[in-house]
C-alpha cells in the first residue's frame, strides 16, 4: 500500500466491502443469500446445508467457477439424494 493516496485506500476499502456484501459473481435480480434463505426454510441439518450450497454454486457458476462450480453443486445435490 506504499505510495497510495488516501482516496486510493478509500476506494480499495469500498471495493473490498462490496465484494463481501455484494460480490459481482452473485449479481442479479435476487440476492443469492435471500434465495438460500427462502429455499432452506423448514429444512434442518445436512439437508439445509447441502441445499444452500447447491444454490450458491448454481448462482455463481457462469461468472466465477464454471464447470467446477457445477460439479460442486452436483455433489451437494447427490448428497441430498443419497440421504433419502
C-alpha positions as CSV (number, residue, x, y, z in Angstrom):
1,X,0.0,0.0,0.0
2,X,3.0,2.3,-0.1
3,X,2.6,5.2,-2.4
4,X,-1.2,5.0,-2.3
5,X,-3.2,8.2,-1.7
6,X,-5.9,8.4,0.9
7,X,-8.5,8.3,-1.9
8,X,-6.9,5.1,-3.4
9,X,-7.2,3.5,0.0
10,X,-10.8,4.5,0.5
11,X,-11.7,3.2,-3.0
12,X,-9.9,-0.1,-2.3
13,X,-11.8,-0.5,1.0
14,X,-15.1,0.2,-0.7
15,X,-14.3,-2.4,-3.4
16,X,-13.4,-4.9,-0.7
17,X,-16.6,-4.2,1.2
18,X,-18.7,-4.5,-2.0
19,X,-17.1,-7.9,-2.7
20,X,-18.0,-9.1,0.8
21,X,-21.6,-7.8,0.7
22,X,-22.5,-7.9,-3.0
23,X,-19.9,-9.9,-4.9
24,X,-20.0,-9.5,-8.7
25,X,-20.5,-13.2,-9.2
26,X,-23.8,-13.1,-7.4
27,X,-25.3,-10.1,-9.1
28,X,-28.9,-10.4,-10.4
29,X,-32.4,-9.5,-9.6
30,X,-32.4,-11.8,-6.5
31,X,-29.6,-11.8,-3.9
32,X,-28.2,-15.3,-3.5
33,X,-28.5,-15.3,0.3
34,X,-32.2,-14.4,0.0
35,X,-32.8,-17.3,-2.3
36,X,-30.9,-19.7,0.0
37,X,-32.9,-18.4,3.0
38,X,-36.2,-19.0,1.2
39,X,-35.2,-22.4,-0.2
40,X,-34.0,-23.8,3.1
41,X,-36.9,-22.6,5.3
42,X,-38.1,-25.7,7.1
43,X,-35.1,-27.7,6.3
44,X,-32.7,-28.8,9.1
45,X,-29.2,-30.2,9.4
46,X,-27.4,-31.5,6.4
47,X,-30.5,-31.1,4.1
48,X,-30.4,-27.3,4.7
49,X,-26.6,-27.1,4.3
50,X,-26.5,-29.1,1.1
51,X,-29.5,-27.2,-0.4
52,X,-27.9,-23.9,0.4
53,X,-24.5,-24.9,-1.0
54,X,-26.0,-26.3,-4.2
55,X,-27.9,-23.0,-4.7
56,X,-24.8,-21.0,-4.0
57,X,-22.8,-22.8,-6.7
58,X,-25.6,-22.7,-9.2
59,X,-26.0,-18.9,-8.7
60,X,-22.3,-18.2,-9.4
61,X,-21.1,-20.9,-11.9
62,X,-21.2,-18.8,-15.0
63,X,-19.4,-15.8,-13.5
64,X,-16.9,-17.5,-11.2
65,X,-16.1,-21.2,-11.1
66,X,-17.5,-22.6,-14.4
67,X,-17.7,-26.3,-14.6
68,X,-16.1,-26.8,-11.2
69,X,-19.0,-24.9,-9.5
70,X,-21.5,-27.1,-11.4
71,X,-19.6,-30.2,-10.2
72,X,-19.8,-28.8,-6.6
73,X,-23.5,-28.2,-6.9
74,X,-24.0,-31.7,-8.2
75,X,-22.0,-33.1,-5.2
76,X,-24.3,-31.4,-2.8
77,X,-27.5,-32.5,-4.7
78,X,-26.2,-36.1,-4.8
79,X,-25.6,-35.9,-1.0
80,X,-29.2,-34.9,-0.5
81,X,-30.4,-37.7,-2.8
82,X,-28.2,-40.2,-1.0
83,X,-29.7,-39.3,2.3
84,X,-33.2,-40.1,1.3
